[in-house]
Amino acid sequence: MPVPVLTGPGEALVRPVAVATCDLDTMINAGSYPLPLPYALGHEFVAEVLTVSEGVTVAAPGDLVVVPFQISCGVCRSCRRGRTGDCNAVPPLSAYGLGAMGGDWGGAVSDVVRVPFADAMLVPMPPGVDPAAAASADNLTDAWRTVAPYLSDTEDDRRVLVFGAWSIGLYAVAIARALGAAVTYVDDDPGRLAVAEQLGATAREVAENARLELAPLTVHTTGRPGRLRQAIKATEPGGTLVDTGIFPAEQPMPLMRMYTTGLTFVTGRAQCRRDLPAVLDLIAAGALAPSVVTGHTAGWSDAPAAWAGHTHKLVLRR
């Protein structure tokens, strides 16, 4: 790949030092969400600043920064509204490491990455935080938006039911627990169930057609239609269901049930830059330990084999 260069004011060149696989990367590896090849890999990362162009004030060469995967200018209407994943200054869905879907911005599994809006995008690493712990910026902020905005509405009943797969469900457990919620975690993977228990959740292995105790806040992260229907049925009247699942095909929805129960259904992508500071604050305070969810770490020289073989959250380190 060509080495990126600065093209104007307000930009930075960074050197990735910790890169995590996103749950979407794991789905692509499994063949369940193919993207056209070739494309540059990696969009969750912490980096060292190499150089900056005129006008950059947020970071200097040598600083460690978390780089949001979505490209955002920070000043357009969408960015000012907190919709940093929908920046008006770049094409829709612009992001690192997602090939044709995200545009030609390069990927984090490389030696140099160009950040076009450095002051808007770069988030300084809190002192004492391990770069590997903060690398999963996409999945962590996706998990944050499933629970944090809604727990303040359930002060009298802070129960959360999480349907898990991959890493986002476990991050949702960790964040909900850090915010003082009681969490039940549903999955059919023994390893993830064990991690959920380690994070303080009540872990349950149940079939997709099993009835569950109703919860005021339900989080669905699996991308499986059967689990989504189960999550809808498990959300109490007037409750909220937040979905992160990516469904390549259209799915039928039980709208009559959702209507009669007054269920609020929320879906959409993470707003990574908007929510990163809050997530990093939890990590820096010791209330959130993302490394508990990491399935495997590997050195930079082992990246090709480690990435090709990963089935759970992987972090590459220099």
SVG drawing of the C-alpha trace seen along z (x, -y; Angstrom):
<svg xmlns="http://www.w3.org/2000/svg" viewBox="-52 -26 60 50">
<polyline fill="none" stroke="black" stroke-width="0.4" points="0.0,0.0 1.2,-3.6 2.5,-5.3 0.1,-8.1 1.3,-11.7 0.0,-14.9 -2.2,-16.7 -3.2,-19.9 -3.6,-21.7 -5.2,-20.1 -4.0,-16.5 -1.8,-14.0 0.1,-10.9 0.0,-8.2 1.7,-4.8 -0.7,-2.1 0.7,-0.4 -2.4,1.6 -5.1,2.8 -8.2,4.8 -10.4,6.9 -14.0,5.6 -16.9,8.1 -17.5,7.3 -14.0,8.4 -14.7,11.7 -17.9,12.1 -16.0,11.5 -13.4,14.1 -16.2,16.6 -17.7,15.9 -21.0,14.6 -20.4,11.0 -18.1,11.0 -16.6,7.8 -15.1,7.4 -11.3,7.9 -8.8,6.6 -9.1,4.0 -6.9,2.6 -7.6,4.4 -8.2,2.8 -10.3,0.0 -10.0,0.2 -6.7,-1.2 -4.4,-3.2 -1.5,-5.0 1.6,-7.1 1.6,-10.5 4.4,-10.7 3.9,-14.2 1.2,-16.9 0.5,-19.6 -0.3,-23.3 -3.2,-24.0 -3.2,-20.8 -3.3,-21.5 -4.7,-18.3 -1.6,-16.2 2.1,-16.4 4.7,-13.9 5.2,-11.1 1.8,-11.3 -0.4,-8.2 -3.9,-8.7 -7.1,-6.6 -8.2,-7.0 -12.0,-6.7 -12.7,-4.4 -15.3,-6.8 -14.0,-9.9 -15.5,-13.0 -14.7,-16.7 -16.2,-17.9 -17.8,-21.1 -20.5,-20.0 -24.2,-19.9 -24.1,-16.1 -20.9,-16.3 -22.3,-19.2 -25.4,-17.0 -23.1,-14.2 -23.7,-12.2 -20.0,-11.8 -20.6,-8.6 -22.6,-10.6 -20.2,-13.5 -21.4,-15.7 -17.9,-16.6 -17.1,-13.1 -19.0,-10.4 -21.5,-8.3 -20.1,-5.5 -16.5,-6.8 -14.2,-4.7 -10.9,-3.0 -10.5,0.7 -13.9,1.4 -13.0,1.5 -15.5,0.3 -18.1,-0.1 -16.0,-2.7 -14.0,-4.3 -10.3,-4.6 -9.0,-5.7 -6.6,-2.8 -6.5,-0.4 -4.9,-0.2 -2.8,2.9 -0.2,0.7 2.8,-1.4 1.3,-4.8 -2.3,-6.1 -3.5,-9.6 -6.0,-11.3 -7.6,-14.1 -9.3,-16.0 -6.8,-15.5 -8.2,-18.0 -11.7,-16.6 -10.8,-12.9 -7.8,-12.2 -8.5,-11.4 -5.4,-11.5 -4.8,-8.3 -5.4,-8.7 -2.2,-8.3 -1.5,-4.7 -4.0,-3.0 -2.6,-0.1 -3.1,-0.8 -4.4,2.8 -7.2,2.0 -8.3,-1.0 -7.9,0.3 -11.4,1.7 -12.8,-1.8 -15.6,-0.7 -17.0,2.2 -16.6,0.4 -18.5,-2.7 -21.1,-0.5 -21.6,1.3 -21.7,-2.1 -24.6,-3.4 -26.7,-0.3 -26.8,-0.9 -25.4,-4.2 -28.1,-6.5 -31.0,-4.5 -29.9,-3.5 -30.7,-7.0 -34.3,-6.3 -34.5,-3.2 -33.4,-4.4 -36.1,-2.4 -35.3,0.8 -31.8,1.0 -32.0,4.5 -30.4,5.1 -30.9,8.3 -28.1,8.8 -28.2,11.3 -24.6,11.8 -22.3,13.0 -18.8,11.9 -17.5,9.1 -20.1,6.3 -22.5,8.1 -19.7,8.7 -18.6,5.1 -22.3,4.1 -22.2,6.3 -19.0,4.7 -20.3,1.1 -23.7,1.8 -22.0,3.3 -19.6,0.4 -22.7,-1.9 -24.3,0.1 -26.9,2.2 -27.9,5.8 -27.2,7.8 -28.5,11.1 -26.4,12.4 -27.8,14.9 -25.6,16.8 -24.9,20.4 -21.1,20.1 -19.5,21.5 -16.5,19.3 -18.5,16.1 -20.8,17.2 -17.8,17.7 -16.5,14.2 -19.9,12.7 -19.9,14.3 -16.4,12.9 -17.8,9.5 -20.5,9.8 -23.5,10.9 -25.9,13.7 -25.1,15.9 -27.7,18.2 -27.5,20.7 -31.0,20.9 -32.6,22.0 -33.9,19.3 -37.5,20.3 -37.2,20.2 -39.2,17.6 -37.2,15.2 -38.0,12.8 -39.0,9.5 -36.5,6.6 -36.9,2.8 -33.8,2.6 -32.8,5.3 -29.7,5.4 -29.5,7.6 -26.0,8.1 -26.2,11.4 -27.3,10.7 -29.5,13.8 -33.2,13.4 -34.4,16.0 -32.5,14.2 -33.9,10.9 -37.5,12.2 -36.6,13.6 -35.3,10.2 -38.5,8.5 -40.6,10.9 -38.3,10.4 -38.6,6.6 -41.3,5.5 -44.2,3.2 -42.9,-0.3 -39.3,1.0 -36.4,0.3 -34.7,2.8 -31.3,1.7 -30.0,3.7 -26.5,3.8 -26.9,6.8 -25.9,6.6 -28.5,8.4 -27.3,8.8 -30.9,9.8 -34.2,8.1 -36.0,9.4 -39.7,9.5 -40.6,7.6 -43.6,8.4 -44.8,4.8 -48.2,5.5 -46.6,6.9 -44.2,4.0 -47.1,1.6 -49.3,3.1 -46.5,3.3 -45.2,-0.2 -41.7,1.1 -39.0,-1.4 -36.7,0.3 -33.4,-1.4 -30.9,-0.4 -28.0,-2.1 -24.2,-2.4 -21.9,-3.5 -21.0,-7.3 -17.5,-6.5 -15.9,-9.9 -18.8,-11.2 -18.7,-8.4 -15.0,-7.6 -14.1,-10.1 -16.8,-8.6 -15.5,-5.0 -11.9,-6.0 -12.9,-7.7 -14.3,-4.4 -11.2,-2.5 -8.9,-5.1 -10.9,-4.9 -10.5,-1.2 -14.3,-0.6 -14.0,1.0 -11.4,3.6 -11.8,4.4 -8.9,6.9 -11.1,9.4 -13.0,9.8 -9.9,10.1 -9.5,13.7 -6.0,13.5 -3.1,11.1 -0.3,11.3 2.8,9.4 2.9,7.3 5.1,9.9 2.4,12.5 -0.4,10.4 -1.1,12.4 -1.6,15.7 -3.3,14.3 -5.8,12.3 -6.6,15.1 -7.2,17.6 -9.0,15.4 -12.5,16.4 -12.7,14.1 -11.5,10.6 -7.9,10.3 -5.5,7.4 -2.3,7.0 0.6,5.1 3.9,3.6"/>
</svg>
